[in-house]
Amino acid sequence: MLIIFRKQLIVQATPEHPEADHHDTPAEHSVVIEDTPVAEPAKQVPASNENIDLKDGSNQCQASTAKGTRCKRKSNLADTSIDFAGESYDLTVCKQHNNAALQPFSEFIK
């Protein structure tokens, strides 16, 4: 099992109190959580000036899966433009499919 954390933990020692001098306990530690930057997927640039808008207010990924079916994801969606069969299309896809190997679902391409 592999667990990936998106937050980086930093341990810092807290300043000691004057009353704590007579105790033989180590200094308490506090944990500070900092956000680590997440790389955004590269946007694909259209080759021509005419884009065919297929987004149409979609709330589901418009990419094709390896089985040839439409991706069912409805979260982490981003708008992108791709060149396919000599035409430039605007699509809404999930972060998993928003890469150079993006294949739009075949029913959207006319």
Secondary structure, DSSP 8 states (H G I E B T S, - for coil): -----SEEEEEEE----GGGGGS-----EEEEEEE-----------SSS-EEE--TT--S--BB-TTSSB----SSEEEEEEEETTEEEEEEEETTT-STT--B-TTT--
